[in-house]
Amino acid sequence: MEVPPRQSDIADLLAVRRAGVSTACGELQTAGAIRVRRGVTLLSDTAALRKASDFTRPQSSSPHNPDAFESLT
C-alpha cells in the first residue's frame, strides 16, 4: 500500500519536527514494516507495523482509572 504524504506533511499533521518523523521511519524501515522511496512510504508488512506501534501505556498518577475505557476497545 502506498502512503502519499511526505515526511514533512506527516510532521506538520503531528506538530513535530520532520527529523523526528525521519528517525521513526528509519526505525520502522529497519523493522521491515515500511519502505521509503523518494517521498513515498510503502507499507510492506502491516503485522510488523502493528507490532512496532504496540506500546505499554505509562502509569497514570491521576485518581481516575486509566483502564476505564479498556472494555470499549
C-alpha positions in Angstrom: 0.0 0.0 0.0 1.3 3.4 -0.9 1.1 6.3 1.6 1.3 9.6 -0.4 2.1 12.2 2.3 5.7 13.2 2.5 7.5 13.0 5.8 7.2 16.8 6.1 3.4 16.5 5.6 3.3 13.9 8.4 5.4 16.1 10.7 3.0 19.0 10.1 0.0 16.9 10.9 1.6 15.6 14.1 3.1 19.0 15.0 6.6 17.5 15.3 9.8 18.1 13.5 10.5 16.3 10.2 13.7 15.0 11.7 11.6 13.0 14.3 9.4 11.6 11.6 12.6 10.6 9.6 14.0 8.9 12.7 10.8 7.0 13.3 10.6 6.0 9.6 14.2 4.7 9.7 13.3 2.6 12.7 10.2 1.2 11.0 12.2 0.6 7.9 14.8 -1.4 9.9 12.0 -3.4 11.4 10.7 -4.2 7.9 7.4 -2.5 8.4 7.8 0.1 5.8 9.9 1.1 2.8 10.6 4.7 2.0 11.4 5.7 -1.6 11.6 9.2 -2.9 8.9 10.8 -0.8 6.6 7.8 -0.9 6.2 5.4 2.1 5.2 1.8 1.2 3.6 -0.3 4.0 5.4 -3.5 3.4 4.5 -5.5 6.5 1.3 -4.5 8.3 1.9 -7.1 11.1 5.4 -5.6 11.8 3.9 -2.1 11.7 1.2 -3.2 14.2 3.9 -4.7 16.5 6.0 -1.6 16.3 3.1 0.6 17.2 2.2 -1.5 20.3 3.3 0.1 23.5 2.6 -0.1 27.2 0.6 2.8 28.5 2.5 4.7 31.2 1.0 4.5 34.7 -1.2 7.5 35.5 -0.9 9.4 38.7 -4.5 10.5 38.2 -7.1 9.4 40.6 -9.2 8.3 37.6 -9.0 4.7 36.4 -6.7 4.7 33.3 -8.3 1.4 32.1 -11.9 2.7 32.4 -12.3 2.5 28.6 -10.4 -0.7 28.1 -13.7 -2.6 27.6 -14.6 -0.3 24.7 -11.7 -1.5 22.5 
